[in-house]
Amino acid sequence: MCSAEPINCFPVLVNILSNTFLRLFNSTARIRVWSEPFYSTQSPEVKGDIFFICLSYMLILAAGLPPHFAMSSMEDHKVKS
């Protein structure tokens, strides 16, 4: 009924148990459980905003890394390692 991965198996297990308990109590209701491990949006504007935020973060990170390596080299030079 489910794959061996816990992210897929746990919702299926909860669904089976909850529906079994409902049937034991003579209920006609059913509980449906699903798993979406990744956030998905249908709006292209939101996707564009998320892409722009991630791109900006990566550009800031890329701009900050070379000075970090340069400072590390300067510290090595000062202590004559």
Sequence and secondary structure as in RCSB ss.txt:
>XXXX:A:sequence
MCSAEPINCFPVLVNILSNTFLRLFNSTARIRVWSEPFYSTQSPEVKGDIFFICLSYMLILAAGLPPHFAMSSME
DHKVKS
>XXXX:A:secstr
   S HHHHHHHHHHHHHHHHHHHTT           S     HHHHHHHHHHHHHHHHHHHHHHHHHHHHHHHH
HHHTT 
